[in-house]
Amino acid sequence: MRTVDIRPPAAGDGRGLSSFYLVIGWIVGGYLAAAILGARPTNLRRTVIRLSARAVCDRVRARQCVFVILGNPNSGGPTR
């Protein structure tokens, strides 16, 4: 059996742990956001506030992930 990397890790990431730590960060961040926002809102107003806060947090996290994975999108490509 032969193994071929479709996209080998970056030169400074020999064991490919960057993506592993990125996913762990997503999981921990999602858990913390859920804990902060609470599991059971008491009324519709609080539900809207919590969902709006969650949307803002998710947007920030998604933008950070784009910067980590692709580099600065305004610079014309990856920074590697």
Contacts in CASP RR format, 6 or more apart in sequence:
PFRMAT RR
TARGET T0000
AUTHOR 0000-0000-0000
METHOD contacts of the structure
MODEL  1
MRTVDIRPPAAGDGRGLSSFYLVIGWIVGGYLAAAILGARPTNLRRTVIR
LSARAVCDRVRARQCVFVILGNPNSGGPTR
9 15 0 8 1.000
9 16 0 8 1.000
9 18 0 8 1.000
10 16 0 8 1.000
10 18 0 8 1.000
10 80 0 8 1.000
11 80 0 8 1.000
18 68 0 8 1.000
22 65 0 8 1.000
22 68 0 8 1.000
22 69 0 8 1.000
26 61 0 8 1.000
26 65 0 8 1.000
29 61 0 8 1.000
33 54 0 8 1.000
33 57 0 8 1.000
33 58 0 8 1.000
37 50 0 8 1.000
37 53 0 8 1.000
37 54 0 8 1.000
38 50 0 8 1.000
41 47 0 8 1.000
41 50 0 8 1.000
66 73 0 8 1.000
67 73 0 8 1.000
70 77 0 8 1.000
70 78 0 8 1.000
71 77 0 8 1.000
71 78 0 8 1.000
71 79 0 8 1.000
72 79 0 8 1.000
END
